[in-house]
């Protein structure tokens, strides 16, 4: 059997529903240790301000192979997790999930997305940078493995010139 050309297949992304909690837990566990359990996923799925997306590349796997969970508060959002099962990696699924999340968060009123990533996760770092995310901090020993996390910020405005930074207005305060 010929190998699948992953570049020819478009990932499909949809909002997760409460019936997806078990599948989400399985995907998360296939990528991260420890993975989040079904009860945790079920809680995210019913929480206000939480965006849960799932995605699949049908030609690679018959079931969803990726998920993204983000939480919005006022005009800021935080990417809680982005996981793509090993068979679906390098097929554009992570990119499709993040693109959909950015659009959905922007529509909901978020103007800034924050995320943390293991500083050794080159694939994730490349993905976030490709979307214009910028490093804004570092958390030493953040992960259970002892790995450091880089904190990134991504402006969600429509304007490509908006880097999400607040410009300081010059002012004279001479009273």
C-alpha positions in Angstrom: 0.0 0.0 0.0 1.3 3.5 -1.0 2.0 5.9 1.9 -0.6 8.7 2.4 0.5 12.1 1.0 -0.4 14.1 4.0 -0.2 17.4 2.1 -3.2 16.6 -0.1 -5.7 16.0 2.6 -7.5 18.9 4.3 -8.2 18.6 8.0 -11.8 19.0 9.2 -12.4 20.9 12.4 -15.6 21.1 14.4 -16.7 22.2 17.9 -16.7 19.4 20.4 -19.9 18.3 22.2 -20.3 16.7 25.6 -20.5 13.3 23.9 -16.8 13.8 22.8 -15.3 13.8 26.3 -14.0 10.2 26.1 -12.4 10.7 22.6 -10.9 14.0 23.7 -9.4 12.3 26.8 -7.9 9.5 24.6 -6.3 12.0 22.2 -4.9 14.0 25.0 -3.4 10.9 26.7 -1.8 9.8 23.4 0.1 13.1 23.3 0.7 14.2 26.9 1.5 12.4 30.1 -0.4 12.6 32.2 -3.4 13.2 29.9 -6.6 14.8 31.1 -9.3 12.3 32.0 -12.8 12.1 30.7 -14.3 14.0 33.6 -11.9 16.9 33.1 -12.8 17.1 29.4 -16.5 16.9 30.2 -16.1 19.9 32.6 -14.4 21.9 29.9 -17.1 21.1 27.4 -19.9 22.6 29.6 -17.9 25.6 31.0 -18.8 29.1 29.9 -16.1 30.9 27.9 -14.3 27.6 27.0 -13.8 26.7 23.3 -13.3 23.0 22.6 -12.4 22.0 19.1 -11.7 18.6 17.6 -10.2 17.8 14.2 -9.6 14.9 11.9 -7.8 14.0 8.7 -10.2 11.4 7.4 -7.6 9.9 5.0 -5.3 9.1 8.0 -7.7 8.2 10.8 -11.4 7.5 10.8 -11.8 9.2 14.2 -10.7 12.6 15.4 -7.0 12.9 15.9 -6.6 16.4 17.4 -8.1 18.8 19.9 -7.7 22.3 21.1 -9.1 23.8 24.3 -9.0 27.6 24.9 -10.6 29.7 27.6 -11.7 33.3 27.2 -12.1 35.9 29.9 -13.2 39.4 28.7 -10.9 40.3 25.8 -8.1 37.8 26.6 -7.9 34.1 25.9 -5.6 31.3 27.0 -4.8 28.2 25.0 -5.0 25.4 27.5 -4.0 22.6 25.3 -3.4 21.7 21.7 -2.8 18.0 21.0 -2.5 16.0 17.8 -2.2 12.2 17.9 1.0 10.9 16.4 -0.6 9.4 13.3 -2.1 12.7 12.4 1.0 14.9 12.9 2.5 16.8 9.9 -0.8 16.8 8.2 -1.8 20.3 9.0 -4.3 19.4 11.8 -2.6 21.5 14.5 -2.5 24.5 12.1 -6.2 24.0 11.2 -7.2 23.7 14.9 -5.3 26.9 15.8 -6.6 28.8 12.8 -10.2 27.9 13.7 -9.7 28.8 17.3 -8.2 32.2 16.4 -11.2 33.0 14.2 -13.7 31.8 16.9 -12.0 33.7 19.7 -11.7 36.8 17.6 -15.5 36.6 16.8 -16.2 36.2 20.5 -14.4 39.4 21.3 -11.0 38.2 22.4 -8.1 40.4 21.2 -5.2 38.6 22.7 -4.3 34.9 23.0 -1.7 33.6 25.5 -0.2 30.2 25.6 2.6 28.2 27.3 4.7 25.7 25.5 7.6 23.4 26.4 10.7 25.2 25.2 11.9 22.0 23.6 8.8 21.4 21.5 10.1 22.7 18.2 7.0 21.8 16.2 4.7 23.8 18.5 7.2 26.7 18.6 7.3 26.8 14.8 3.5 26.6 14.6 2.9 29.5 17.1 5.6 31.7 15.5 4.0 31.0 12.0 0.8 32.6 13.3 2.8 35.6 14.7 2.9 34.7 18.3 5.7 36.3 20.3 7.5 35.1 23.4 6.7 37.3 26.4 8.1 35.2 29.3 9.4 32.0 30.6 8.3 29.7 33.5 11.3 27.6 34.8 10.4 24.0 35.7 6.8 24.5 34.7 6.1 21.0 33.5 6.1 17.8 35.6 9.1 16.7 33.6 11.0 19.7 34.9 11.0 21.3 31.4 10.7 25.1 31.1 7.7 26.7 29.5 7.9 29.7 27.1 4.9 32.1 27.4 3.7 33.4 24.0 1.2 36.2 23.2 -0.7 36.4 19.9 -2.7 39.4 18.9 -6.1 38.4 17.5 -7.0 41.7 15.9 -7.8 41.8 12.2 -5.0 44.3 11.6 -1.6 42.6 10.8 0.1 45.7 12.1 -1.4 45.3 15.6 1.1 43.3 17.7 -1.1 43.4 20.7 1.2 45.8 22.6 -0.3 48.9 24.2 1.4 52.0 22.9 2.5 54.4 25.6 1.2 57.9 24.8 3.8 60.6 25.6 2.4 63.0 28.1 3.5 65.9 30.1 2.4 65.9 33.6 3.5 69.3 34.8 1.2 70.6 37.5 
